[in-house]
Each structure stands twice: as structure tokens, then as C-alpha cells.
Amino acid sequence: MANKGNKKRRQFSLEEKMKVVEAVDSGKRKGDVAKEFGITPSTLSTFLKDRTKFEEKVREASVGPQRKRMRNALYDDIDKAVFAWFQEIHAKNILVTGSVIRKKALNLANMLGYDNFQASVGWLNRFRDRHGIALKAVCREDSDRLMNGLGIDKFNEWHAGEIIKLIADYSPDDIFNADETGVFFQLLPQHTLAAKGDHCRGGKKAKQRLTALFCCNASGTEKMRPLIVGRSPNPHCLENVHSLPCDYRANQWAWMTQDLFNEWLMQVDARMKQAERRILLLIDNCSAHNMLPRLERIQVGYLPSNCTAVLQPLNLGIIHTMKVRYRSYLLTQILLKLHSGEDQGKVDIRQAIDMIAAAWWSVKQSTVVRCWQKAGIIPMELTDSDTEAAASEPEVAIEKLWHSVALATRVPNEIHFQDFVTADDDLIIAQELIDTEVIQGMEDAENRDEAGSEEDGEVSLPMQPKITITDAISNVQKLRQFLSTCVGVPDTVFGQLNGIDEYLMRKVTQTLVDSKITDLLQTK
């Protein structure tokens, strides 16, 4: 009996506790689960009772999954500031030692006004335990030496081999790549030179940019809805708008953030769970991607930081093709206004969203597959008979369009269409923190959602009259009449028009039925 009383109490990590909870969720009897994990029924009940706390801690990554106690730091704001800095450094594969973390903690503590804080070895150990940090970040110099020693081609071949191992258990339909790009959505051809090479870290141009997240699979059969990040959370042009061809979010810099990326990831994970699918998602390790939530149906694979230009499919022509399309839509809009004598008004966010989404959906499956092949991830056997270049769809018509607009708007001869397309390729898409921004970010977190309102400079176009469903049906009929006067209209165009017509007719029928029911109820 004495031995039993002195028995050491077992401690469970968060990871172990979550496995117990998941076992119960899978349908196993609680008694069987308790025996399987060697715990008492009362301990199991405690785990189930506290599951919300466990899930929240793992999702926010405020403690490492191996952590056995959820005790907060004494200097909580210093802890958060140091961890935010560590995430940024870790994402860049920079070697981080314990002494470097301690020095940084002292600097941040002074900026926060703590004069008595001591970044002792004990504090460092507790900090590492709280966040599950092993301090095994790869040194960038080691990576550079590997590249120089093997040669760039061999280096890329080696990394591609590692990725091939990662994708071995997945079909091309279930292998995805996600990446962000910046867009100067109001850029005019004559302003191309001024925008070229601009990183847009802030200032007036932050009001003229968007960040777009795209994701597609390796077979080219599935392109996910784009996520567009703007500066204004409630722009006037989106008032009374309930359906968009993309998801729209906002923050004061129109950048991708950890919160926005993780929100998007959780939504994708939920869709995959509903569809009973498991997918592999390949991403780079920018600062917005370096602290992921707990995912059930998505395995995340990181591409090497210095190889995304040759290993990331979206960077190998898919996003470029989208931008070619987007810029061609802008040029068409400019040319139409020139012919009609209208003023060259600026594009608003609603128009930009529509054109970006249309450009994304117009990227061909063959283009997507070819870019995955170029990355060395998908075998060449999947190539179809279409052999056009990934970034040249369709070159001739667009070049004619560019030439017409360039002449009319007096664009310098040395500026070409490709300069216009790539003018915003250098835009920063995620925040790179410095010490003052770490502190400011903590102090201003509550106010950020209110920043970047319409009054901060977003262009405000005249309010458009509300379009009724009767107007929409009438316009579809006008479009039918116009198409009937054209030669060689593909059957697919008429098919798409029929789909729109059917949707509108269902909508108006349901509206009439609902109104009649309402009228009957009011008369009784």
C-alpha cells in the first residue's frame, strides 16, 4: 500500500491528450480508450472536459504540442514579442542560438519598458518549452554552401527528389500548391516605369494594391477560389454585395498575415473533411506561413526558401498567365473608354476582384500541368497535345491591344507589354517584422481592423443604380440578340448563357412564389 501511495503521477503532453480525445471521437468506447492509453475513467473525463482548451492551445501554437502544462509566461508581452521575432527568423532559415534569443529578449524588454527583466538561462528553457522550440533552424550559409558545392542544377534536382518522396502517396488530383502575389490593381500603362521594382512597404501606393492567394492541383483539374486581401474592410463598391467570385479580407497594408492564411487553411481543411479527401499542400516559408493551425486533412510540405523560383509551380508561369489576362482586361477597358470618349476613371476594388477572378479561371489546364512539370514534380507523360508556351496565351491579340492603347496613351517606346504585366512582381506579400513593428503590432492589434477605411484614399466611384432581376433577364436577352449577329460563336458560350438564364429564371420564380405566400399570410 505504501508503494502505491508513492507512485509517481504521470504527466501527459497536449499531443497525447489530443490522441485520447480523437480516439473517443472515432467511436471507440470510453472504457476501451481508457485501457488503451492506461488511464483511469476520471482522467479520461477530465481530458474530454478540457478538450476545447487543448484544441485552442494547439491551434494558436501558444504552447508546443509536447508541452505538458499550459502555464503562461510571467512577462507575457515579452514572451509574445520574442516569439513573433523568432517566427520571422525561423521562416528565413537563419541559425538561432540560445544566446541570440536571450539578447533579443533583453532588447525587446527594454522597448516594452521592463528594466528588471533578466533573460536568464532558466527563462530561455521555459520559453523553449512553452513554444516547443528545439533551436534546430537551418543556417542559410549551410544551404548556400550546399548549392555552391553541388551546382544550381544538381541542387534543384536534389530538392526535387525530396519533394517526389513527399508526393509518393498522393495522386496529382490531391497535390496542391498555394502562393500569393501582389497586384497594383489600378496601374495604367503610362505609369509602368514608376511602379517597376516598387516593394510597396506602405504610403500612398498601399491604397492601390491587393494581395491575391491562388491554389491549384497538379492535374490542373481543380483551381480553388482566390483569396483577395485589400486595405479597406468595407469599401463602398461592395455595399449590398453578397456574392463574389472570390473571398475578400482586409488589413491596413493589404498583406497576407498568419491569421488570414490560417483562416483560409482551416476552411480548406473543413472542405476536404466534408469531401472525405486528404491532400498535400506545397507552400513556401514566408512569414505568413510559418505558424500553421492543427489540420486533419491537409499535409503541408515546405518548399526550400532559396528554390521557390524553380520549384514552385505557381511561380513558373501560372500566376504570370493570370496577370497577362488581368492586364489584357484592363487594356480592353481602357480602349473601350477611349473609343467612347469617356474619362479614364480608376478601377475600383469590385471591378478588380471580378477581373482577377476571371483571369484566374481562364488559365488553361494545360498551362497548369506544364508548370508542375517544369518544377520537376509531375512526370512529362501527363502532357497533352497542346504545346503552346505557358506564358503566351494568346500573344498576338494581346500585343495588338497593347500597341493600340500604348499609342493612344503615349506610353514610351521602351515600355513593352511584359513590363506592364510584371510591374508589380516585386510587391511584398507578407510583413517582414523589425523590432519596432513587433512592439507596435502588439499595441495596435485592437485597432488594426478599423484602419484602411474608405476615407483613407480608396477611389470612390459614383454609386451604381441597383440592378433588379428583371433588368438582369432583359440584359441576358440582349446578349443573346448580340451573339446571334456574330459569326462562329462556340456552342460553349451559348451553353454558359443558358446556365445563367436558368439560374435567373429559378431565382425569379422563387421570388414570385415567396411573395405570393407572404401576400396570403398578410390577408389572413
C-alpha positions as CSV (number, residue, x, y, z in Angstrom):
1,M,0.0,0.0,0.0
2,A,2.9,2.3,0.8
3,N,4.3,1.7,-2.7
4,K,1.0,2.5,-4.3
5,G,0.8,5.8,-2.4
6,N,4.2,6.9,-3.5
7,K,3.6,6.1,-7.2
8,K,4.7,9.0,-9.4
9,R,1.9,10.8,-11.1
10,R,2.0,10.6,-14.9
11,Q,2.1,13.8,-16.9
12,F,0.5,13.8,-20.4
13,S,1.6,16.2,-23.2
14,L,-1.0,18.1,-25.2
15,E,-0.3,15.8,-28.2
16,E,-1.1,12.7,-26.0
17,K,-4.2,14.3,-24.6
18,M,-5.5,15.1,-28.1
19,K,-4.8,11.5,-29.3
20,V,-7.0,10.3,-26.4
21,V,-9.8,12.7,-27.4
22,E,-9.5,11.7,-31.0
23,A,-9.8,8.0,-30.1
24,V,-13.1,8.7,-28.3
25,D,-14.3,10.8,-31.4
26,S,-13.6,7.9,-33.6
27,G,-16.4,5.9,-32.0
28,K,-14.5,3.7,-29.5
29,R,-16.0,3.0,-26.1
30,K,-14.6,5.2,-23.4
31,G,-13.7,2.2,-21.3
32,D,-11.7,0.7,-24.1
33,V,-9.9,4.0,-24.7
34,A,-9.0,4.3,-21.0
35,K,-7.5,0.8,-21.1
36,E,-5.6,1.5,-24.4
37,F,-3.9,4.6,-23.0
38,G,-3.5,3.3,-19.5
39,I,-5.6,6.0,-17.8
40,T,-8.5,6.0,-15.3
41,P,-12.0,6.8,-16.4
42,S,-11.9,10.0,-14.3
43,T,-8.7,11.1,-16.1
44,L,-10.4,10.4,-19.5
45,S,-13.4,12.5,-18.4
46,T,-11.1,15.4,-17.5
47,F,-9.4,15.2,-20.9
48,L,-12.8,15.4,-22.6
49,K,-14.0,18.2,-20.4
50,D,-10.8,20.3,-21.2
51,R,-10.7,19.4,-25.0
52,T,-11.6,23.0,-26.0
53,K,-8.6,24.3,-24.1
54,F,-6.3,21.8,-25.7
55,E,-7.5,22.4,-29.2
56,E,-7.2,26.2,-28.7
57,K,-3.7,26.0,-27.4
58,V,-2.5,23.7,-30.2
59,R,-4.3,25.8,-32.9
60,E,-2.8,29.1,-31.7
61,A,0.6,27.3,-31.1
62,S,0.9,29.3,-27.9
63,V,2.5,26.2,-26.5
64,G,4.2,23.3,-28.2
65,P,2.3,20.1,-28.7
66,Q,4.8,18.2,-26.5
67,R,4.2,20.7,-23.6
68,K,2.6,19.0,-20.6
69,R,1.4,22.1,-18.7
70,M,-0.3,25.2,-20.0
71,R,1.3,27.7,-17.7
72,N,1.6,31.2,-19.2
73,A,4.8,33.3,-19.1
74,L,5.4,35.8,-16.2
75,Y,6.2,38.5,-18.7
76,D,3.6,37.5,-21.2
77,D,4.1,40.5,-23.6
78,I,7.8,39.9,-23.7
79,D,7.2,36.3,-24.4
80,K,4.8,37.1,-27.3
81,A,7.2,39.7,-28.8
82,V,10.2,37.3,-28.7
83,F,8.2,34.5,-30.2
84,A,6.9,36.8,-33.0
85,W,10.5,37.7,-33.8
86,F,11.6,34.1,-33.6
87,Q,8.9,33.0,-36.1
88,E,10.2,35.6,-38.6
89,I,13.8,34.5,-38.2
90,H,12.9,30.8,-38.3
91,A,11.0,31.3,-41.6
92,K,14.2,32.6,-43.2
93,N,16.2,29.5,-42.2
94,I,18.6,31.7,-40.1
95,L,20.6,29.9,-37.4
96,V,19.3,30.9,-34.0
97,T,21.2,30.1,-30.8
98,G,20.0,30.4,-27.2
99,S,22.3,33.4,-26.5
100,V,20.9,35.2,-29.6
101,I,17.3,34.7,-28.2
102,R,18.3,36.0,-24.8
103,K,19.9,39.1,-26.2
104,K,16.8,39.8,-28.3
105,A,14.6,39.3,-25.3
106,L,16.5,41.9,-23.4
107,N,16.3,44.4,-26.3
108,L,12.5,43.9,-26.6
109,A,12.0,44.0,-22.8
110,N,13.7,47.4,-22.8
111,M,11.5,48.6,-25.6
112,L,8.4,47.4,-23.6
113,G,9.6,49.3,-20.5
114,Y,10.8,46.4,-18.4
115,D,14.1,47.4,-16.6
116,N,14.2,44.5,-14.2
117,F,13.7,41.7,-16.7
118,Q,16.6,39.2,-16.8
119,A,16.8,36.8,-19.8
120,S,18.4,34.0,-17.8
121,V,19.1,30.5,-18.9
122,G,16.1,29.4,-16.9
123,W,13.9,31.9,-18.7
124,L,15.2,30.6,-22.1
125,N,14.5,27.0,-21.2
126,R,11.0,27.8,-20.1
127,F,10.5,29.9,-23.3
128,R,11.6,27.0,-25.4
129,D,9.3,24.5,-23.6
130,R,6.3,26.8,-23.8
131,H,6.6,27.0,-27.6
132,G,8.1,23.6,-28.4
133,I,11.3,25.1,-29.8
134,A,14.2,22.8,-30.5
135,L,16.5,25.5,-31.9
136,K,17.4,23.4,-34.9
137,A,16.9,26.1,-37.6
138,V,19.0,25.5,-40.7
139,C,21.7,28.1,-41.3
140,R,21.3,29.9,-44.6
141,E,25.1,29.8,-45.1
142,D,25.0,26.0,-45.0
143,S,22.3,26.0,-47.6
144,D,24.3,28.4,-49.8
145,R,27.4,26.2,-49.4
146,L,25.4,23.1,-50.5
147,M,24.2,25.0,-53.5
148,N,27.7,26.2,-54.5
149,G,29.2,22.8,-53.9
150,L,26.7,20.8,-55.9
151,G,25.9,23.4,-58.6
152,I,22.5,25.0,-59.0
153,D,21.1,22.3,-61.3
154,K,22.2,19.4,-59.1
155,F,20.9,21.3,-56.0
156,N,17.5,21.8,-57.6
157,E,17.5,18.2,-58.7
158,W,18.2,17.1,-55.2
159,H,15.4,19.2,-53.7
160,A,13.0,18.0,-56.4
161,G,13.9,14.4,-55.4
162,E,13.0,15.2,-51.8
163,I,9.6,16.6,-53.0
164,I,9.0,13.5,-55.1
165,K,9.3,11.4,-52.0
166,L,6.8,13.6,-50.3
167,I,4.2,13.2,-53.1
168,A,4.6,9.5,-53.5
169,D,1.4,8.7,-51.6
170,Y,-0.8,11.2,-53.4
171,S,-2.4,11.4,-56.8
172,P,-1.9,14.6,-58.9
173,D,-5.6,15.4,-58.2
174,D,-4.7,15.7,-54.5
175,I,-1.4,17.6,-54.7
176,F,-1.8,21.3,-54.4
177,N,0.4,24.4,-54.5
178,A,-0.7,27.8,-52.9
179,D,1.1,31.1,-53.3
180,E,0.4,34.8,-53.1
181,T,1.2,37.7,-55.4
182,G,0.8,41.4,-55.2
183,V,-1.3,43.4,-57.7
184,F,-1.3,47.1,-58.4
185,F,-4.9,46.9,-59.5
186,Q,-5.3,50.5,-60.7
187,L,-2.0,50.6,-62.7
188,L,-2.2,52.3,-66.1
189,P,0.3,51.5,-68.9
190,Q,1.8,55.0,-68.8
191,H,2.8,54.5,-65.1
192,T,4.6,51.2,-65.6
193,L,8.1,52.6,-65.1
194,A,7.1,54.3,-61.8
195,A,5.7,51.0,-60.4
196,K,8.5,48.7,-61.6
197,G,10.6,47.4,-58.7
198,D,8.4,49.0,-56.0
199,H,8.2,46.8,-52.9
200,C,5.2,48.9,-51.6
201,R,6.0,48.8,-47.9
202,G,3.4,51.5,-47.2
203,G,2.5,55.0,-48.1
204,K,0.0,56.1,-50.8
205,K,0.6,53.1,-53.0
206,A,-0.6,50.7,-50.3
207,K,-4.1,52.1,-51.2
208,Q,-3.6,50.9,-54.8
209,R,-2.6,47.4,-54.2
210,L,-4.1,44.0,-53.4
211,T,-2.7,40.7,-52.4
212,A,-4.1,37.6,-54.1
213,L,-3.7,34.0,-52.9
214,F,-4.1,31.3,-55.5
215,C,-4.2,27.5,-55.2
216,C,-4.4,24.7,-57.7
217,N,-3.7,21.0,-58.0
218,A,-1.1,19.2,-60.1
219,S,-3.5,17.7,-62.6
220,G,-5.0,21.1,-63.4
221,T,-8.5,19.8,-62.7
222,E,-9.1,22.0,-59.6
223,K,-8.4,25.7,-59.0
224,M,-9.6,26.9,-55.7
225,R,-11.4,30.2,-55.1
226,P,-8.9,33.1,-54.9
227,L,-8.5,34.9,-51.6
228,I,-8.1,38.7,-52.2
229,V,-6.7,40.9,-49.4
230,G,-7.4,44.6,-49.7
231,R,-6.9,47.6,-47.4
232,S,-10.5,48.6,-46.8
233,P,-12.6,46.2,-44.8
234,N,-15.9,47.8,-46.1
235,P,-15.4,49.5,-49.4
236,H,-18.4,51.4,-50.8
237,C,-18.3,49.4,-54.0
238,L,-19.0,46.2,-52.0
239,E,-22.1,47.5,-50.2
240,N,-25.1,45.3,-50.7
241,V,-22.9,42.7,-52.4
242,H,-23.5,39.2,-51.1
243,S,-21.8,37.0,-53.7
244,L,-18.3,37.4,-55.1
245,P,-16.1,35.1,-57.3
246,C,-13.5,35.1,-54.5
247,D,-13.1,35.5,-50.8
248,Y,-12.3,39.1,-49.6
249,R,-10.5,40.1,-46.5
250,A,-8.7,43.3,-45.4
251,N,-5.9,44.8,-43.2
252,Q,-4.2,48.1,-43.2
253,W,-1.4,47.0,-45.5
254,A,-3.3,44.7,-47.9
255,W,-0.8,42.0,-47.0
256,M,-1.2,38.3,-46.2
257,T,-0.9,37.6,-42.5
258,Q,-0.7,34.5,-40.4
259,D,-4.3,34.9,-39.2
260,L,-5.7,35.3,-42.7
261,F,-3.6,32.4,-44.1
262,N,-4.6,30.1,-41.2
263,E,-8.3,31.1,-41.6
264,W,-8.1,30.1,-45.3
265,L,-6.3,26.8,-44.4
266,M,-8.9,25.9,-41.9
267,Q,-11.7,26.5,-44.4
268,V,-9.9,24.3,-47.0
269,D,-9.3,21.6,-44.3
270,A,-13.1,21.6,-43.5
271,R,-14.0,21.2,-47.2
272,M,-11.6,18.3,-47.5
273,K,-13.0,16.7,-44.4
274,Q,-16.5,17.0,-45.8
275,A,-15.4,15.5,-49.1
276,E,-13.5,12.7,-47.3
277,R,-10.3,13.7,-49.0
278,R,-6.7,14.0,-47.9
279,I,-4.4,16.4,-49.8
280,L,-0.8,17.5,-49.8
281,L,-0.3,21.3,-49.9
282,L,3.1,22.7,-51.0
283,I,3.9,26.2,-49.9
284,D,6.9,28.5,-49.4
285,N,8.0,29.5,-45.9
286,C,7.2,33.2,-46.0
287,S,6.3,34.8,-42.6
288,A,2.6,34.3,-43.1
289,H,3.0,30.5,-43.5
290,N,5.3,29.7,-40.6
291,M,2.8,29.0,-37.7
292,L,0.1,26.7,-39.0
293,P,-3.0,25.5,-37.2
294,R,-3.8,21.9,-36.4
295,L,-5.1,20.3,-39.7
296,E,-6.9,17.0,-40.1
297,R,-7.0,16.5,-43.9
298,I,-4.1,18.6,-45.1
299,Q,-0.4,17.6,-45.1
300,V,1.8,20.7,-45.6
301,G,5.1,20.4,-47.3
302,Y,7.5,23.4,-47.3
303,L,9.5,24.3,-50.4
304,P,13.1,25.4,-49.8
305,S,13.3,29.2,-49.3
306,N,16.0,29.7,-51.9
307,C,14.5,27.4,-54.6
308,T,10.8,28.6,-54.9
309,A,11.7,30.3,-58.2
310,V,12.4,26.9,-59.8
311,L,10.4,24.5,-57.7
312,Q,7.0,26.3,-57.0
313,P,4.6,25.6,-59.9
314,L,2.6,28.8,-59.4
315,N,5.8,30.9,-59.8
316,L,6.7,29.1,-63.1
317,G,4.0,30.6,-65.3
318,I,0.6,30.1,-63.7
319,I,0.5,33.4,-61.8
320,H,2.2,35.1,-64.7
321,T,-0.5,33.9,-67.1
322,M,-3.2,35.2,-64.7
323,K,-1.5,38.6,-64.7
324,V,-1.4,38.6,-68.5
325,R,-5.1,38.0,-68.6
326,Y,-5.8,40.7,-65.9
327,R,-3.7,43.3,-67.7
328,S,-5.4,42.5,-71.0
329,Y,-8.8,43.1,-69.3
330,L,-7.5,46.5,-68.1
331,L,-6.3,47.3,-71.6
332,T,-9.7,46.3,-73.1
333,Q,-11.5,48.6,-70.6
334,I,-9.2,51.5,-71.4
335,L,-9.6,51.0,-75.2
336,L,-13.4,50.9,-74.9
337,K,-13.4,54.2,-72.9
338,L,-11.1,55.8,-75.5
339,H,-13.4,54.9,-78.3
340,S,-16.5,56.1,-76.4
341,G,-14.8,59.4,-75.3
342,E,-15.2,58.6,-71.6
343,D,-12.8,59.7,-69.0
344,Q,-10.2,57.2,-67.9
345,G,-11.6,56.6,-64.4
346,K,-9.8,54.4,-62.0
347,V,-10.7,50.7,-61.4
348,D,-12.4,50.1,-58.0
349,I,-11.9,47.0,-55.8
350,R,-15.1,45.3,-57.1
351,Q,-14.0,45.6,-60.7
352,A,-10.5,44.5,-59.8
353,I,-11.9,41.4,-57.9
354,D,-14.1,40.4,-60.9
355,M,-11.2,40.8,-63.4
356,I,-8.7,38.9,-61.1
357,A,-11.1,36.0,-60.6
358,A,-12.0,35.9,-64.3
359,A,-8.3,35.9,-65.2
360,W,-7.6,33.1,-62.7
361,W,-10.5,30.9,-64.0
362,S,-9.3,31.4,-67.6
363,V,-5.9,29.9,-67.0
364,K,-5.9,26.6,-69.0
365,Q,-5.5,23.2,-67.5
366,S,-2.6,22.6,-70.0
367,T,-0.8,25.6,-68.6
368,V,-1.2,24.4,-65.0
369,V,0.1,20.9,-65.8
370,R,3.1,22.3,-67.8
371,C,4.2,24.4,-64.9
372,W,4.0,21.5,-62.5
373,Q,6.1,19.6,-65.0
374,K,8.6,22.4,-65.2
375,A,9.0,22.2,-61.4
376,G,10.0,18.5,-61.8
377,I,7.1,17.3,-59.7
378,I,4.8,15.8,-62.3
379,P,6.1,13.4,-64.9
380,M,6.1,14.5,-68.5
381,E,3.8,11.7,-69.6
382,L,0.9,13.8,-68.4
383,T,1.5,16.4,-71.2
384,D,-1.5,16.8,-73.6
385,S,-1.3,17.6,-77.3
386,D,-1.4,21.3,-76.7
387,T,2.2,22.6,-77.0
388,E,1.7,26.4,-76.6
389,A,4.1,28.2,-74.1
390,A,2.7,28.7,-70.6
391,A,3.1,32.4,-70.6
392,S,1.9,33.2,-74.2
393,E,-1.9,32.8,-74.2
394,P,-2.8,34.3,-76.8
395,E,0.2,36.6,-77.6
396,V,-0.8,38.1,-81.0
397,A,-4.2,39.6,-80.0
398,I,-2.9,41.0,-76.7
399,E,0.2,42.6,-78.4
400,K,-2.2,44.3,-80.9
401,L,-4.3,45.5,-78.0
402,W,-1.2,46.8,-76.1
403,H,0.0,48.6,-79.2
404,S,-3.3,50.4,-79.7
405,V,-3.5,51.5,-76.1
406,A,0.2,52.4,-75.9
407,L,-0.1,54.8,-78.9
408,A,-3.3,56.4,-77.6
409,T,-1.9,57.0,-74.1
410,R,1.6,57.9,-75.2
411,V,3.5,55.1,-73.5
412,P,7.3,55.4,-74.1
413,N,8.5,53.1,-76.8
414,E,10.9,51.3,-74.5
415,I,8.0,50.1,-72.4
416,H,6.6,46.7,-73.6
417,F,3.5,44.7,-72.6
418,Q,5.6,42.3,-70.5
419,D,6.9,45.3,-68.5
420,F,3.3,46.2,-67.8
421,V,2.5,42.6,-66.7
422,T,5.4,42.2,-64.4
423,A,5.4,45.8,-62.9
424,D,4.1,44.5,-59.5
425,D,6.1,41.3,-59.3
426,D,8.3,42.8,-56.6
427,L,5.5,43.7,-54.2
428,I,5.9,42.4,-50.7
429,I,3.0,40.0,-50.0
430,A,3.7,39.4,-46.2
431,Q,5.0,41.5,-43.4
432,E,8.7,41.2,-42.5
433,L,8.9,42.3,-38.9
434,I,11.5,44.5,-37.3
435,D,11.7,45.1,-33.5
436,T,9.6,48.3,-33.6
437,E,7.0,46.6,-35.7
438,V,6.8,43.7,-33.2
439,I,6.0,46.1,-30.4
440,Q,3.7,48.3,-32.4
441,G,1.9,45.2,-33.7
442,M,1.1,44.2,-30.1
443,E,0.0,47.7,-29.0
444,D,-2.2,48.3,-32.1
445,A,-3.7,44.9,-32.6
446,E,-7.1,46.0,-31.4
447,N,-7.2,49.0,-33.8
448,R,-6.0,47.3,-37.0
449,D,-9.3,46.1,-38.2
450,E,-10.6,49.7,-38.3
451,A,-7.7,51.0,-40.3
452,G,-7.8,51.4,-44.1
453,S,-11.3,52.7,-44.4
454,E,-12.8,54.3,-47.4
455,E,-11.8,57.7,-46.3
456,D,-8.1,56.7,-46.3
457,G,-7.8,57.2,-50.0
458,E,-9.6,54.3,-51.8
459,V,-11.1,55.6,-55.0
460,S,-14.8,56.2,-54.7
461,L,-16.7,55.7,-58.0
462,P,-20.2,57.0,-58.5
463,M,-22.8,54.8,-56.8
464,Q,-24.3,52.5,-59.5
465,P,-28.1,52.1,-59.6
466,K,-29.4,48.8,-58.2
467,I,-29.9,46.2,-60.8
468,T,-33.2,44.2,-60.5
469,I,-33.7,40.7,-61.5
470,T,-35.9,41.9,-64.3
471,D,-33.0,44.1,-65.6
472,A,-30.7,41.0,-65.5
473,I,-33.1,38.9,-67.5
474,S,-33.5,41.6,-70.0
475,N,-29.7,42.0,-70.4
476,V,-29.3,38.3,-71.0
477,Q,-31.9,38.5,-73.8
478,K,-29.9,41.5,-75.3
479,L,-26.7,39.4,-75.1
480,R,-28.5,36.6,-77.0
481,Q,-29.5,39.0,-79.7
482,F,-26.0,40.4,-80.0
483,L,-24.4,36.9,-80.2
484,S,-26.9,35.9,-82.9
485,T,-25.3,38.6,-85.1
486,C,-21.8,37.3,-84.6
487,V,-20.1,34.6,-86.7
488,G,-18.6,31.4,-85.3
489,V,-19.8,31.7,-81.7
490,P,-18.7,28.5,-79.9
491,D,-21.5,26.2,-78.5
492,T,-19.9,26.5,-75.1
493,V,-20.7,30.2,-75.0
494,F,-24.4,29.5,-75.6
495,G,-24.3,26.8,-73.0
496,Q,-22.9,29.2,-70.4
497,L,-25.6,31.7,-71.3
498,N,-28.3,29.1,-70.9
499,G,-26.9,28.3,-67.4
500,I,-27.2,32.0,-66.5
501,D,-30.7,32.2,-67.9
502,E,-31.8,29.1,-66.0
503,Y,-30.4,30.5,-62.7
504,L,-32.2,33.8,-63.2
505,M,-35.5,32.1,-64.0
506,R,-35.3,29.9,-60.9
507,K,-34.5,33.0,-58.9
508,V,-37.4,35.0,-60.2
509,T,-39.8,32.0,-59.8
510,Q,-38.8,31.5,-56.2
511,T,-39.2,35.3,-55.6
512,L,-42.7,35.2,-57.0
513,V,-43.7,32.1,-55.0
514,D,-42.4,33.7,-51.8
515,S,-44.1,37.0,-52.4
516,K,-47.5,35.2,-53.1
517,I,-47.1,33.2,-49.8
518,T,-46.3,36.4,-48.0
519,D,-49.4,38.1,-49.5
520,L,-51.6,35.2,-48.5
521,L,-50.3,35.3,-44.9
522,Q,-50.9,39.1,-44.8
523,T,-54.6,38.8,-45.9
524,K,-55.4,36.2,-43.3
